[in-house]
């Protein structure tokens, strides 16, 4: 995996260039969640701790929050 700067990644995003094989360099500033998703769609690996978001911007969704989630165990490997 090759490191890329946020500035170079944003330039590639503007040109819709593939970022497969790249990851955001660790020392780069945090990326807003929406931009992180757009960059990830082009193949850029962004670590969770490199994504910036405000807790108050996250909206509750009763349909998801109140859903009775069930854990489905993985099938055994042969």
PDB file with one MODEL, atoms N, CA, C and O in Angstrom:
MODEL        1
ATOM      1  N   UNK A   1       0.853  -1.168   0.000  1.00  0.00           N
ATOM      2  CA  UNK A   1       0.000   0.000   0.000  1.00  0.00           C
ATOM      3  C   UNK A   1       0.901   1.235   0.000  1.00  0.00           C
ATOM      4  O   UNK A   1       1.864   1.304   0.764  1.00  0.00           O
ATOM      5  N   UNK A   2       0.596   2.185  -0.838  1.00  0.00           N
ATOM      6  CA  UNK A   2       1.380   3.406  -0.964  1.00  0.00           C
ATOM      7  C   UNK A   2       0.658   4.559  -0.269  1.00  0.00           C
ATOM      8  O   UNK A   2      -0.546   4.742  -0.451  1.00  0.00           O
ATOM      9  N   UNK A   3       1.398   5.339   0.529  1.00  0.00           N
ATOM     10  CA  UNK A   3       0.801   6.501   1.195  1.00  0.00           C
ATOM     11  C   UNK A   3       0.566   7.620   0.192  1.00  0.00           C
ATOM     12  O   UNK A   3       1.323   7.796  -0.763  1.00  0.00           O
ATOM     13  N   UNK A   4      -0.510   8.377   0.434  1.00  0.00           N
ATOM     14  CA  UNK A   4      -0.828   9.529  -0.401  1.00  0.00           C
ATOM     15  C   UNK A   4      -1.255  10.663   0.513  1.00  0.00           C
ATOM     16  O   UNK A   4      -1.870  10.432   1.554  1.00  0.00           O
ATOM     17  N   UNK A   5      -0.932  11.882   0.128  1.00  0.00           N
ATOM     18  CA  UNK A   5      -1.337  13.036   0.932  1.00  0.00           C
ATOM     19  C   UNK A   5      -2.814  13.333   0.686  1.00  0.00           C
ATOM     20  O   UNK A   5      -3.372  12.952  -0.343  1.00  0.00           O
ATOM     21  N   UNK A   6      -3.428  14.006   1.626  1.00  0.00           N
ATOM     22  CA  UNK A   6      -4.831  14.382   1.473  1.00  0.00           C
ATOM     23  C   UNK A   6      -5.003  15.300   0.273  1.00  0.00           C
ATOM     24  O   UNK A   6      -5.975  15.172  -0.471  1.00  0.00           O
ATOM     25  N   UNK A   7      -4.071  16.221   0.077  1.00  0.00           N
ATOM     26  CA  UNK A   7      -4.134  17.149  -1.054  1.00  0.00           C
ATOM     27  C   UNK A   7      -4.130  16.390  -2.385  1.00  0.00           C
ATOM     28  O   UNK A   7      -4.925  16.696  -3.274  1.00  0.00           O
ATOM     29  N   UNK A   8      -3.242  15.408  -2.525  1.00  0.00           N
ATOM     30  CA  UNK A   8      -3.176  14.612  -3.754  1.00  0.00           C
ATOM     31  C   UNK A   8      -4.428  13.758  -3.923  1.00  0.00           C
ATOM     32  O   UNK A   8      -4.909  13.578  -5.042  1.00  0.00           O
ATOM     33  N   UNK A   9      -4.960  13.230  -2.818  1.00  0.00           N
ATOM     34  CA  UNK A   9      -6.176  12.415  -2.889  1.00  0.00           C
ATOM     35  C   UNK A   9      -7.365  13.255  -3.328  1.00  0.00           C
ATOM     36  O   UNK A   9      -8.191  12.798  -4.118  1.00  0.00           O
ATOM     37  N   UNK A  10      -7.458  14.483  -2.821  1.00  0.00           N
ATOM     38  CA  UNK A  10      -8.561  15.361  -3.217  1.00  0.00           C
ATOM     39  C   UNK A  10      -8.448  15.764  -4.680  1.00  0.00           C
ATOM     40  O   UNK A  10      -9.459  15.907  -5.367  1.00  0.00           O
ATOM     41  N   UNK A  11      -7.221  15.948  -5.159  1.00  0.00           N
ATOM     42  CA  UNK A  11      -7.009  16.251  -6.584  1.00  0.00           C
ATOM     43  C   UNK A  11      -7.456  15.067  -7.436  1.00  0.00           C
ATOM     44  O   UNK A  11      -8.080  15.256  -8.480  1.00  0.00           O
ATOM     45  N   UNK A  12      -7.142  13.850  -7.000  1.00  0.00           N
ATOM     46  CA  UNK A  12      -7.566  12.652  -7.726  1.00  0.00           C
ATOM     47  C   UNK A  12      -9.086  12.516  -7.695  1.00  0.00           C
ATOM     48  O   UNK A  12      -9.691  12.059  -8.665  1.00  0.00           O
ATOM     49  N   UNK A  13      -9.704  12.915  -6.576  1.00  0.00           N
ATOM     50  CA  UNK A  13     -11.162  12.868  -6.462  1.00  0.00           C
ATOM     51  C   UNK A  13     -11.807  13.788  -7.497  1.00  0.00           C
ATOM     52  O   UNK A  13     -12.794  13.416  -8.132  1.00  0.00           O
ATOM     53  N   UNK A  14     -11.253  14.979  -7.664  1.00  0.00           N
ATOM     54  CA  UNK A  14     -11.777  15.925  -8.653  1.00  0.00           C
ATOM     55  C   UNK A  14     -11.705  15.341 -10.061  1.00  0.00           C
ATOM     56  O   UNK A  14     -12.593  15.580 -10.878  1.00  0.00           O
ATOM     57  N   UNK A  15     -10.650  14.575 -10.347  1.00  0.00           N
ATOM     58  CA  UNK A  15     -10.464  13.980 -11.671  1.00  0.00           C
ATOM     59  C   UNK A  15     -11.093  12.594 -11.775  1.00  0.00           C
ATOM     60  O   UNK A  15     -11.043  11.958 -12.828  1.00  0.00           O
ATOM     61  N   UNK A  16     -11.693  12.125 -10.658  1.00  0.00           N
ATOM     62  CA  UNK A  16     -12.299  10.790 -10.583  1.00  0.00           C
ATOM     63  C   UNK A  16     -11.290   9.698 -10.970  1.00  0.00           C
ATOM     64  O   UNK A  16     -11.635   8.736 -11.657  1.00  0.00           O
ATOM     65  N   UNK A  17     -10.043   9.861 -10.519  1.00  0.00           N
ATOM     66  CA  UNK A  17      -8.982   8.891 -10.781  1.00  0.00           C
ATOM     67  C   UNK A  17      -9.016   7.794  -9.724  1.00  0.00           C
ATOM     68  O   UNK A  17      -9.339   8.058  -8.566  1.00  0.00           O
ATOM     69  N   UNK A  18      -8.693   6.595 -10.104  1.00  0.00           N
ATOM     70  CA  UNK A  18      -8.654   5.468  -9.174  1.00  0.00           C
ATOM     71  C   UNK A  18      -7.570   5.692  -8.119  1.00  0.00           C
ATOM     72  O   UNK A  18      -6.477   6.175  -8.415  1.00  0.00           O
ATOM     73  N   UNK A  19      -7.903   5.330  -6.893  1.00  0.00           N
ATOM     74  CA  UNK A  19      -6.948   5.427  -5.794  1.00  0.00           C
ATOM     75  C   UNK A  19      -6.677   4.056  -5.184  1.00  0.00           C
ATOM     76  O   UNK A  19      -6.244   3.949  -4.036  1.00  0.00           O
ATOM     77  N   UNK A  20      -6.936   3.009  -5.967  1.00  0.00           N
ATOM     78  CA  UNK A  20      -6.676   1.656  -5.479  1.00  0.00           C
ATOM     79  C   UNK A  20      -5.188   1.486  -5.235  1.00  0.00           C
ATOM     80  O   UNK A  20      -4.361   1.938  -6.027  1.00  0.00           O
ATOM     81  N   UNK A  21      -4.856   0.826  -4.126  1.00  0.00           N
ATOM     82  CA  UNK A  21      -3.464   0.615  -3.774  1.00  0.00           C
ATOM     83  C   UNK A  21      -2.870   1.743  -2.954  1.00  0.00           C
ATOM     84  O   UNK A  21      -1.693   1.698  -2.597  1.00  0.00           O
ATOM     85  N   UNK A  22      -3.681   2.765  -2.648  1.00  0.00           N
ATOM     86  CA  UNK A  22      -3.211   3.894  -1.855  1.00  0.00           C
ATOM     87  C   UNK A  22      -3.922   3.917  -0.513  1.00  0.00           C
ATOM     88  O   UNK A  22      -5.037   3.415  -0.373  1.00  0.00           O
ATOM     89  N   UNK A  23      -3.259   4.505   0.465  1.00  0.00           N
ATOM     90  CA  UNK A  23      -3.875   4.765   1.744  1.00  0.00           C
ATOM     91  C   UNK A  23      -3.522   6.179   2.164  1.00  0.00           C
ATOM     92  O   UNK A  23      -2.463   6.692   1.805  1.00  0.00           O
ATOM     93  N   UNK A  24      -4.395   6.803   2.915  1.00  0.00           N
ATOM     94  CA  UNK A  24      -4.133   8.156   3.384  1.00  0.00           C
ATOM     95  C   UNK A  24      -2.989   8.110   4.383  1.00  0.00           C
ATOM     96  O   UNK A  24      -3.006   7.307   5.316  1.00  0.00           O
ATOM     97  N   UNK A  25      -1.997   8.968   4.188  1.00  0.00           N
ATOM     98  CA  UNK A  25      -0.843   9.023   5.086  1.00  0.00           C
ATOM     99  C   UNK A  25      -1.302   9.336   6.505  1.00  0.00           C
ATOM    100  O   UNK A  25      -2.211  10.142   6.705  1.00  0.00           O
ATOM    101  N   UNK A  26      -0.674   8.700   7.485  1.00  0.00           N
ATOM    102  CA  UNK A  26      -1.099   8.806   8.881  1.00  0.00           C
ATOM    103  C   UNK A  26      -1.049  10.224   9.432  1.00  0.00           C
ATOM    104  O   UNK A  26      -1.878  10.576  10.271  1.00  0.00           O
ATOM    105  N   UNK A  27      -0.123  11.032   8.998  1.00  0.00           N
ATOM    106  CA  UNK A  27       0.040  12.370   9.568  1.00  0.00           C
ATOM    107  C   UNK A  27      -0.866  13.417   8.935  1.00  0.00           C
ATOM    108  O   UNK A  27      -0.799  14.591   9.296  1.00  0.00           O
ATOM    109  N   UNK A  28      -1.707  13.009   8.000  1.00  0.00           N
ATOM    110  CA  UNK A  28      -2.618  13.941   7.357  1.00  0.00           C
ATOM    111  C   UNK A  28      -3.727  14.338   8.328  1.00  0.00           C
ATOM    112  O   UNK A  28      -4.052  13.576   9.239  1.00  0.00           O
ATOM    113  N   UNK A  29      -4.316  15.533   8.142  1.00  0.00           N
ATOM    114  CA  UNK A  29      -5.436  15.912   9.013  1.00  0.00           C
ATOM    115  C   UNK A  29      -6.627  14.981   8.780  1.00  0.00           C
ATOM    116  O   UNK A  29      -6.715  14.312   7.751  1.00  0.00           O
ATOM    117  N   UNK A  30      -7.536  14.950   9.748  1.00  0.00           N
ATOM    118  CA  UNK A  30      -8.707  14.099   9.614  1.00  0.00           C
ATOM    119  C   UNK A  30      -9.575  14.569   8.457  1.00  0.00           C
ATOM    120  O   UNK A  30      -9.598  15.751   8.112  1.00  0.00           O
ATOM    121  N   UNK A  31     -10.291  13.611   7.864  1.00  0.00           N
ATOM    122  CA  UNK A  31     -11.129  13.867   6.689  1.00  0.00           C
ATOM    123  C   UNK A  31     -12.590  13.816   7.118  1.00  0.00           C
ATOM    124  O   UNK A  31     -12.984  12.942   7.890  1.00  0.00           O
ATOM    125  N   UNK A  32     -13.393  14.754   6.616  1.00  0.00           N
ATOM    126  CA  UNK A  32     -14.825  14.711   6.916  1.00  0.00           C
ATOM    127  C   UNK A  32     -15.416  13.418   6.375  1.00  0.00           C
ATOM    128  O   UNK A  32     -14.981  12.910   5.342  1.00  0.00           O
ATOM    129  N   UNK A  33     -16.414  12.890   7.082  1.00  0.00           N
ATOM    130  CA  UNK A  33     -16.981  11.577   6.774  1.00  0.00           C
ATOM    131  C   UNK A  33     -17.464  11.476   5.321  1.00  0.00           C
ATOM    132  O   UNK A  33     -17.203  10.470   4.662  1.00  0.00           O
ATOM    133  N   UNK A  34     -18.155  12.485   4.816  1.00  0.00           N
ATOM    134  CA  UNK A  34     -18.678  12.430   3.451  1.00  0.00           C
ATOM    135  C   UNK A  34     -17.542  12.360   2.429  1.00  0.00           C
ATOM    136  O   UNK A  34     -17.621  11.595   1.468  1.00  0.00           O
ATOM    137  N   UNK A  35     -16.505  13.142   2.628  1.00  0.00           N
ATOM    138  CA  UNK A  35     -15.352  13.113   1.717  1.00  0.00           C
ATOM    139  C   UNK A  35     -14.643  11.770   1.829  1.00  0.00           C
ATOM    140  O   UNK A  35     -14.193  11.219   0.824  1.00  0.00           O
ATOM    141  N   UNK A  36     -14.541  11.236   3.052  1.00  0.00           N
ATOM    142  CA  UNK A  36     -13.909   9.921   3.246  1.00  0.00           C
ATOM    143  C   UNK A  36     -14.655   8.852   2.453  1.00  0.00           C
ATOM    144  O   UNK A  36     -14.031   7.980   1.848  1.00  0.00           O
ATOM    145  N   UNK A  37     -15.987   8.914   2.455  1.00  0.00           N
ATOM    146  CA  UNK A  37     -16.769   7.932   1.692  1.00  0.00           C
ATOM    147  C   UNK A  37     -16.527   8.082   0.192  1.00  0.00           C
ATOM    148  O   UNK A  37     -16.433   7.084  -0.522  1.00  0.00           O
ATOM    149  N   UNK A  38     -16.427   9.313  -0.288  1.00  0.00           N
ATOM    150  CA  UNK A  38     -16.179   9.545  -1.710  1.00  0.00           C
ATOM    151  C   UNK A  38     -14.796   9.030  -2.108  1.00  0.00           C
ATOM    152  O   UNK A  38     -14.639   8.416  -3.163  1.00  0.00           O
ATOM    153  N   UNK A  39     -13.801   9.278  -1.266  1.00  0.00           N
ATOM    154  CA  UNK A  39     -12.450   8.800  -1.552  1.00  0.00           C
ATOM    155  C   UNK A  39     -12.387   7.283  -1.484  1.00  0.00           C
ATOM    156  O   UNK A  39     -11.708   6.649  -2.291  1.00  0.00           O
ATOM    157  N   UNK A  40     -13.097   6.699  -0.518  1.00  0.00           N
ATOM    158  CA  UNK A  40     -13.118   5.249  -0.385  1.00  0.00           C
ATOM    159  C   UNK A  40     -13.748   4.603  -1.604  1.00  0.00           C
ATOM    160  O   UNK A  40     -13.336   3.518  -2.014  1.00  0.00           O
ATOM    161  N   UNK A  41     -14.738   5.255  -2.184  1.00  0.00           N
ATOM    162  CA  UNK A  41     -15.390   4.734  -3.384  1.00  0.00           C
ATOM    163  C   UNK A  41     -14.398   4.626  -4.548  1.00  0.00           C
ATOM    164  O   UNK A  41     -14.555   3.781  -5.429  1.00  0.00           O
ATOM    165  N   UNK A  42     -13.377   5.488  -4.542  1.00  0.00           N
ATOM    166  CA  UNK A  42     -12.341   5.435  -5.578  1.00  0.00           C
ATOM    167  C   UNK A  42     -11.232   4.448  -5.220  1.00  0.00           C
ATOM    168  O   UNK A  42     -10.294   4.256  -5.993  1.00  0.00           O
ATOM    169  N   UNK A  43     -11.342   3.819  -4.037  1.00  0.00           N
ATOM    170  CA  UNK A  43     -10.379   2.794  -3.659  1.00  0.00           C
ATOM    171  C   UNK A  43      -9.392   3.196  -2.587  1.00  0.00           C
ATOM    172  O   UNK A  43      -8.559   2.378  -2.197  1.00  0.00           O
ATOM    173  N   UNK A  44      -9.449   4.429  -2.091  1.00  0.00           N
ATOM    174  CA  UNK A  44      -8.499   4.891  -1.085  1.00  0.00           C
ATOM    175  C   UNK A  44      -8.829   4.299   0.277  1.00  0.00           C
ATOM    176  O   UNK A  44      -9.970   4.380   0.731  1.00  0.00           O
ATOM    177  N   UNK A  45      -7.850   3.711   0.922  1.00  0.00           N
ATOM    178  CA  UNK A  45      -8.015   3.166   2.262  1.00  0.00           C
ATOM    179  C   UNK A  45      -7.833   4.288   3.271  1.00  0.00           C
ATOM    180  O   UNK A  45      -6.788   4.936   3.316  1.00  0.00           O
ATOM    181  N   UNK A  46      -8.870   4.511   4.086  1.00  0.00           N
ATOM    182  CA  UNK A  46      -8.823   5.528   5.134  1.00  0.00           C
ATOM    183  C   UNK A  46      -9.157   4.835   6.444  1.00  0.00           C
ATOM    184  O   UNK A  46     -10.196   4.187   6.565  1.00  0.00           O
ATOM    185  N   UNK A  47      -8.278   4.972   7.419  1.00  0.00           N
ATOM    186  CA  UNK A  47      -8.495   4.362   8.725  1.00  0.00           C
ATOM    187  C   UNK A  47      -9.611   5.111   9.464  1.00  0.00           C
ATOM    188  O   UNK A  47      -9.797   6.313   9.276  1.00  0.00           O
ATOM    189  N   UNK A  48     -10.343   4.382  10.301  1.00  0.00           N
ATOM    190  CA  UNK A  48     -11.458   4.977  11.054  1.00  0.00           C
ATOM    191  C   UNK A  48     -11.009   6.196  11.860  1.00  0.00           C
ATOM    192  O   UNK A  48     -11.724   7.197  11.916  1.00  0.00           O
ATOM    193  N   UNK A  49      -9.844   6.122  12.477  1.00  0.00           N
ATOM    194  CA  UNK A  49      -9.365   7.227  13.299  1.00  0.00           C
ATOM    195  C   UNK A  49      -8.979   8.453  12.470  1.00  0.00           C
ATOM    196  O   UNK A  49      -8.705   9.512  13.034  1.00  0.00           O
ATOM    197  N   UNK A  50      -8.953   8.326  11.144  1.00  0.00           N
ATOM    198  CA  UNK A  50      -8.632   9.461  10.278  1.00  0.00           C
ATOM    199  C   UNK A  50      -9.887  10.179   9.785  1.00  0.00           C
ATOM    200  O   UNK A  50      -9.796  11.129   9.006  1.00  0.00           O
ATOM    201  N   UNK A  51     -11.061   9.724  10.240  1.00  0.00           N
ATOM    202  CA  UNK A  51     -12.329  10.317   9.793  1.00  0.00           C
ATOM    203  C   UNK A  51     -12.867  11.228  10.883  1.00  0.00           C
ATOM    204  O   UNK A  51     -12.938  10.849  12.052  1.00  0.00           O
ATOM    205  N   UNK A  52     -13.245  12.435  10.483  1.00  0.00           N
ATOM    206  CA  UNK A  52     -13.761  13.436  11.406  1.00  0.00           C
ATOM    207  C   UNK A  52     -15.277  13.512  11.277  1.00  0.00           C
ATOM    208  O   UNK A  52     -15.819  13.562  10.173  1.00  0.00           O
ATOM    209  N   UNK A  53     -15.943  13.520  12.412  1.00  0.00           N
ATOM    210  CA  UNK A  53     -17.383  13.756  12.429  1.00  0.00           C
ATOM    211  C   UNK A  53     -17.775  14.304  13.789  1.00  0.00           C
ATOM    212  O   UNK A  53     -17.066  14.091  14.772  1.00  0.00           O
ATOM    213  N   UNK A  54     -18.885  14.999  13.854  1.00  0.00           N
ATOM    214  CA  UNK A  54     -19.420  15.527  15.098  1.00  0.00           C
ATOM    215  C   UNK A  54     -20.548  14.614  15.555  1.00  0.00           C
ATOM    216  O   UNK A  54     -21.439  14.290  14.770  1.00  0.00           O
ATOM    217  N   UNK A  55     -20.518  14.199  16.810  1.00  0.00           N
ATOM    218  CA  UNK A  55     -21.565  13.319  17.341  1.00  0.00           C
ATOM    219  C   UNK A  55     -22.948  13.922  17.140  1.00  0.00           C
ATOM    220  O   UNK A  55     -23.895  13.202  16.823  1.00  0.00           O
ATOM    221  N   UNK A  56     -23.079  15.238  17.321  1.00  0.00           N
ATOM    222  CA  UNK A  56     -24.402  15.865  17.195  1.00  0.00           C
ATOM    223  C   UNK A  56     -24.919  15.881  15.758  1.00  0.00           C
ATOM    224  O   UNK A  56     -26.105  16.123  15.535  1.00  0.00           O
ATOM    225  N   UNK A  57     -24.049  15.626  14.782  1.00  0.00           N
ATOM    226  CA  UNK A  57     -24.478  15.566  13.384  1.00  0.00           C
ATOM    227  C   UNK A  57     -25.073  14.206  13.019  1.00  0.00           C
ATOM    228  O   UNK A  57     -25.687  14.056  11.963  1.00  0.00           O
ATOM    229  N   UNK A  58     -24.890  13.220  13.891  1.00  0.00           N
ATOM    230  CA  UNK A  58     -25.407  11.882  13.613  1.00  0.00           C
ATOM    231  C   UNK A  58     -26.862  11.821  14.046  1.00  0.00           C
ATOM    232  O   UNK A  58     -27.191  12.065  15.206  1.00  0.00           O
ATOM    233  N   UNK A  59     -27.720  11.494  13.105  1.00  0.00           N
ATOM    234  CA  UNK A  59     -29.150  11.449  13.385  1.00  0.00           C
ATOM    235  C   UNK A  59     -29.568  10.051  13.812  1.00  0.00           C
ATOM    236  O   UNK A  59     -29.097   9.050  13.272  1.00  0.00           O
ATOM    237  N   UNK A  60     -30.461  10.003  14.792  1.00  0.00           N
ATOM    238  CA  UNK A  60     -31.019   8.724  15.205  1.00  0.00           C
ATOM    239  C   UNK A  60     -32.005   8.253  14.151  1.00  0.00           C
ATOM    240  O   UNK A  60     -32.695   9.067  13.537  1.00  0.00           O
ATOM    241  N   UNK A  61     -32.076   6.969  13.942  1.00  0.00           N
ATOM    242  CA  UNK A  61     -33.010   6.363  12.999  1.00  0.00           C
ATOM    243  C   UNK A  61     -33.707   5.222  13.726  1.00  0.00           C
ATOM    244  O   UNK A  61     -33.129   4.153  13.922  1.00  0.00           O
ATOM    245  N   UNK A  62     -34.958   5.458  14.125  1.00  0.00           N
ATOM    246  CA  UNK A  62     -35.696   4.477  14.919  1.00  0.00           C
ATOM    247  C   UNK A  62     -35.789   3.130  14.202  1.00  0.00           C
ATOM    248  O   UNK A  62     -35.765   2.080  14.846  1.00  0.00           O
ATOM    249  N   UNK A  63     -35.896   3.157  12.881  1.00  0.00           N
ATOM    250  CA  UNK A  63     -36.002   1.909  12.123  1.00  0.00           C
ATOM    251  C   UNK A  63     -34.766   1.037  12.317  1.00  0.00           C
ATOM    252  O   UNK A  63     -34.871  -0.188  12.362  1.00  0.00           O
ATOM    253  N   UNK A  64     -33.622   1.650  12.429  1.00  0.00           N
ATOM    254  CA  UNK A  64     -32.372   0.903  12.632  1.00  0.00           C
ATOM    255  C   UNK A  64     -32.100   0.706  14.123  1.00  0.00           C
ATOM    256  O   UNK A  64     -31.730  -0.388  14.550  1.00  0.00           O
ATOM    257  N   UNK A  65     -32.283   1.761  14.911  1.00  0.00           N
ATOM    258  CA  UNK A  65     -31.974   1.684  16.335  1.00  0.00           C
ATOM    259  C   UNK A  65     -32.845   0.666  17.068  1.00  0.00           C
ATOM    260  O   UNK A  65     -32.369  -0.006  17.982  1.00  0.00           O
ATOM    261  N   UNK A  66     -34.111   0.545  16.680  1.00  0.00           N
ATOM    262  CA  UNK A  66     -35.047  -0.332  17.379  1.00  0.00           C
ATOM    263  C   UNK A  66     -35.187  -1.699  16.727  1.00  0.00           C
ATOM    264  O   UNK A  66     -36.020  -2.500  17.152  1.00  0.00           O
ATOM    265  N   UNK A  67     -34.394  -1.980  15.710  1.00  0.00           N
ATOM    266  CA  UNK A  67     -34.486  -3.255  15.002  1.00  0.00           C
ATOM    267  C   UNK A  67     -33.926  -4.373  15.883  1.00  0.00           C
ATOM    268  O   UNK A  67     -32.935  -4.176  16.586  1.00  0.00           O
ATOM    269  N   UNK A  68     -34.549  -5.523  15.843  1.00  0.00           N
ATOM    270  CA  UNK A  68     -34.084  -6.676  16.613  1.00  0.00           C
ATOM    271  C   UNK A  68     -33.028  -7.411  15.795  1.00  0.00           C
ATOM    272  O   UNK A  68     -33.346  -8.340  15.052  1.00  0.00           O
ATOM    273  N   UNK A  69     -31.760  -6.990  15.933  1.00  0.00           N
ATOM    274  CA  UNK A  69     -30.663  -7.552  15.164  1.00  0.00           C
ATOM    275  C   UNK A  69     -30.359  -8.962  15.649  1.00  0.00           C
ATOM    276  O   UNK A  69     -30.333  -9.222  16.852  1.00  0.00           O
ATOM    277  N   UNK A  70     -30.132  -9.855  14.718  1.00  0.00           N
ATOM    278  CA  UNK A  70     -29.788 -11.234  15.036  1.00  0.00           C
ATOM    279  C   UNK A  70     -28.396 -11.543  14.486  1.00  0.00           C
ATOM    280  O   UNK A  70     -28.066 -11.180  13.357  1.00  0.00           O
ATOM    281  N   UNK A  71     -27.605 -12.204  15.285  1.00  0.00           N
ATOM    282  CA  UNK A  71     -26.256 -12.583  14.853  1.00  0.00           C
ATOM    283  C   UNK A  71     -26.347 -13.913  14.111  1.00  0.00           C
ATOM    284  O   UNK A  71     -26.852 -14.903  14.640  1.00  0.00           O
ATOM    285  N   UNK A  72     -25.860 -13.914  12.907  1.00  0.00           N
ATOM    286  CA  UNK A  72     -25.833 -15.136  12.099  1.00  0.00           C
ATOM    287  C   UNK A  72     -24.403 -15.632  12.084  1.00  0.00           C
ATOM    288  O   UNK A  72     -23.522 -14.977  11.528  1.00  0.00           O
ATOM    289  N   UNK A  73     -24.166 -16.791  12.694  1.00  0.00           N
ATOM    290  CA  UNK A  73     -22.789 -17.290  12.739  1.00  0.00           C
ATOM    291  C   UNK A  73     -22.293 -17.654  11.343  1.00  0.00           C
ATOM    292  O   UNK A  73     -23.073 -18.107  10.505  1.00  0.00           O
ATOM    293  N   UNK A  74     -20.998 -17.457  11.091  1.00  0.00           N
ATOM    294  CA  UNK A  74     -20.447 -17.803   9.766  1.00  0.00           C
ATOM    295  C   UNK A  74     -20.469 -19.314   9.554  1.00  0.00           C
ATOM    296  O   UNK A  74     -20.393 -20.100  10.498  1.00  0.00           O
ATOM    297  N   UNK A  75     -20.574 -19.689   8.284  1.00  0.00           N
ATOM    298  CA  UNK A  75     -20.509 -21.112   7.950  1.00  0.00           C
ATOM    299  C   UNK A  75     -19.113 -21.627   8.225  1.00  0.00           C
ATOM    300  O   UNK A  75     -18.135 -20.908   8.019  1.00  0.00           O
ATOM    301  N   UNK A  76     -19.005 -22.871   8.690  1.00  0.00           N
ATOM    302  CA  UNK A  76     -17.659 -23.423   8.952  1.00  0.00           C
ATOM    303  C   UNK A  76     -16.876 -23.579   7.651  1.00  0.00           C
ATOM    304  O   UNK A  76     -17.432 -23.890   6.598  1.00  0.00           O
ATOM    305  N   UNK A  77     -15.591 -23.355   7.760  1.00  0.00           N
ATOM    306  CA  UNK A  77     -14.711 -23.533   6.604  1.00  0.00           C
ATOM    307  C   UNK A  77     -14.445 -25.011   6.384  1.00  0.00           C
ATOM    308  O   UNK A  77     -14.234 -25.755   7.341  1.00  0.00           O
ATOM    309  N   UNK A  78     -14.455 -25.430   5.155  1.00  0.00           N
ATOM    310  CA  UNK A  78     -14.167 -26.835   4.829  1.00  0.00           C
ATOM    311  C   UNK A  78     -12.699 -27.094   4.754  1.00  0.00           C
ATOM    312  O   UNK A  78     -12.284 -28.222   4.491  1.00  0.00           O
TER     313      UNK A  78
ENDMDL
END
